[in-house]
Structure formats: C-alpha cells, structure tokens
Amino acid sequence: MSLIFQPSANIARLKESATLAVAAKARALKAAGLDIIDLGAGEPDFDTPAFIREAATAAITAGATRYTATEGILPLREAIAADANRLLAHGPPITAAEVVVSSGSKQSLYNACVCCFGPGDEVLIPSPAWTSYYEMVELARAVSVPVFGEEANDLKVTAAQLAAAATPRTKGLMLNSPSNPTGAVYTQDELSAILTLAAERGWWVLADEIYLRIAYEGGARSALEVATTRDNLIVINGVAKAYAMTGWRIGWTIAPVAVSRAMTAFQSHTTSNAAAVSQHAALAALGRPQEADEAVHHMVREFQRRRDAVMAVLSAYPTVRYVHPAGAFYLYINVAGFRGAADAGAAFAAAVLEEHQVAVVPGSAFLTPDWIRASYATSESVAVAGFTRIARCLTGA
Ligand SMILES: Cc1ncc(COP(=O)(O)O)c(C=O)c1O
C-alpha cells in the first residue's frame, strides 16, 4: 500500500520561513546567471574572528569530538553567566545552573516556548516580529496574539498596548530588542514598563537579545539591566549575529533553575547537546572578552558605516518612510499603496526582484504587509546600489 503524506495536526498550520524562502529564490536566480543583489539575508557577511576559529581547531585536536552534557559544557555556561552578570542590575548573580546551551538561539526560543506555553495559553507578540515567533508559539499549541506598534513609535509596542491585548489566558510575551525586522531599540523606560507589567501579571517574558550588541547611538539595554526580578524572565542569546558565527549553531537561555531543568530534559529527548566543537568556539568568544570586544566593535562600526551610507541614499527620496534603524542590520521600509496591491510588500518584493534584481523580504512575513525588510549586512557598495534601486522602484524615479 502506498502511503500519501498528510501533515500531522502538529504542523498542519506551519508556514515555510519567508526569510529563508527569499534567500532560496535569490540563490536560484543567481545560479541561473542573474546579477542579484541579495538584501534578504539575516546574517553578518564577516568571517568568524580568527581567534575563535583557531580555538575550535585546537579543541578538535584536543578531542572535543564526543557528546557533552545536554545543557552544555560547564566552562561555557560559566562564561555565559559571567558575561551576563556584567549587565545585571538587581538580584543575586546568575549561575551556570541558570544557563542551558542549545544549537542556536532559535532552538533556545523553541525550548522555552514548549516548556512555558501549552494548549489554550495566549502569548503576546509585539509585532511586526521575527517570523518564527508566531510559528514556535503555535508549535507549542499555544495561541500567538500579535500586538501592533504605531509607526510614530517606530512600530514598538507599549506596556499599555500589551495590557489592552491581554486576557485571563495570557501566559507570556516575546520581547526582541533590537528588533528583527525593524531595527528599532526599546529604551530603558519602555523595557521597564513592559517588564513591570509582566511581573505584576505573572507572565513569562522571553527576551530575545540576539542583536543586543549590534546597536548604534547609545546601544541597547538588556532585560537583565532593567528587570527587578528574574522569576519570570527568560533571556535568549547566542553567538550568531554579534560574533559572526551563524553556522556554528550555538545559542542559550538564562532562566530560573526549574525552567532550565525542564528545557534540559526536553532537549535531552530531541537534539541532546549542541556540537562539542561549536561549544568550544563559543567558549573562546565569551571567555576571551578583550579579543571578542575588539572583533565585535570592528563589525558594529562597519554595520554603522553601511547603515549611515544607506540612510544618506534614502535622504534623497523624502517620500520613502522607514523605521529609524537604531540596531540590528535591517531597514524596515513602508511601501503601502505600491501599485494599488492589497499586499503591497509582496507586490514590491516581486517587482524589485524582477525589475531591479534586488531581493528583499515582504513584510507579510512579519504580519505587516505594507512594509518590506532589507538588510545592509553586505558590503557598503552593494548596500548603496541595492537601496538606490529600492528607492527608485518605490518612487518610480
Ligand atoms: C530575532 C532573531 N532571533 C533569533 C534568531 C536565530 O538565531 P540563531 O542563529 O542563534 O538560531 C534570528 C535569526 O535570524 C533572529 O533574527
């Protein structure tokens, strides 16, 4: 008997990652010989710093080739705790028992969703938000509740907007500052109001800080700097973006010990430990802060130069509106009304790819169809050329 695949109830509503889909389409067009400017990507274009790569090579030679503890090697968890303690404003120091290392912050987010949320729970998602949050919450069989920010507030949500969207079933919220897709950064006061509300209501806060170190004027605040309690706080971070280590797949959570134990148990039945050699690479990144800071500062300065160059391009097109890019490496551009399309972002993404050979991500991936996301994590000349084409396509210039 031949078996026809019917997706299970677990994944029946699952959508393909729109950002990865754009990257695949751009790659296919490039392979077909077209000269595509790919501004769809969400990863730094730098190589992993040499001292990290060398540490990984040395670790392989020294035998880091076997399973490790599910939650990660102790020196790495200690280095992560020490790094986080530099930010901590209140409460007892973070210990290694609160740290679980996984195969990327994406897995850490998923572990946290599965362990904290379940059927019937509602999770507030300040939107637009990274596409995977909605899917992860739904995969945990909970309900994702998007809460939309105002353009005048750089699409960030306020504590009052979250309170208004809450119900007795609200179990938690996702926070992401600096934000993917908008590049917006929450101020200390904004974070404080949201964290206070969540603590009062007994909601879990999943604070995804993967872009924390990629922030410009004045930097970005961690929830660890602001929260007055860690009882309901799960901070998610990783090496992917700040250290240009996307392919190494190392992320982690800092969470109350009971949550950390549950996530470790869950991970022990799914992926076990993150790759041993990658853990040693991450240990070099976190454990050698002087060298790491030098490398990170160099990359962040470079992102800022490109961001400034791209903003200079757009300043020649005053009708083009975008969220102020205070962090990460994205510009979120308003394309409402483009050629009269209902899904203006999708229409614009198709037009700019076909007519100007630039790949961008439609805002519908982040539940805001009037927008598109374009990344400047590419060389300055490519970014300038790409954003010039975007502005021309949008304004008809
Ligand atoms: C907001 C956000 N969180 C998490 C991730 C995943 O990062 P990692 O490579 O550590 O899984 C990404 C990657 O694009 C992201 O944009």
The ligand as an ORCA input file, in Angstrom:
! r2SCAN-3c Opt
* xyz 0 1
  C      15.246     37.830     16.179
  C      16.031     36.586     15.941
  N      16.118     35.670     16.912
  C      16.787     34.522     16.735
  C      17.416     34.243     15.534
  C      18.121     32.923     15.383
  O      19.469     32.983     15.640
  P      20.365     31.665     15.764
  O      21.197     31.628     14.545
  O      21.154     31.849     17.028
  O      19.452     30.478     15.880
  C      17.364     35.151     14.498
  C      17.997     34.845     13.200
  O      17.675     35.357     12.172
  C      16.655     36.362     14.702
  O      16.571     37.271     13.739
*
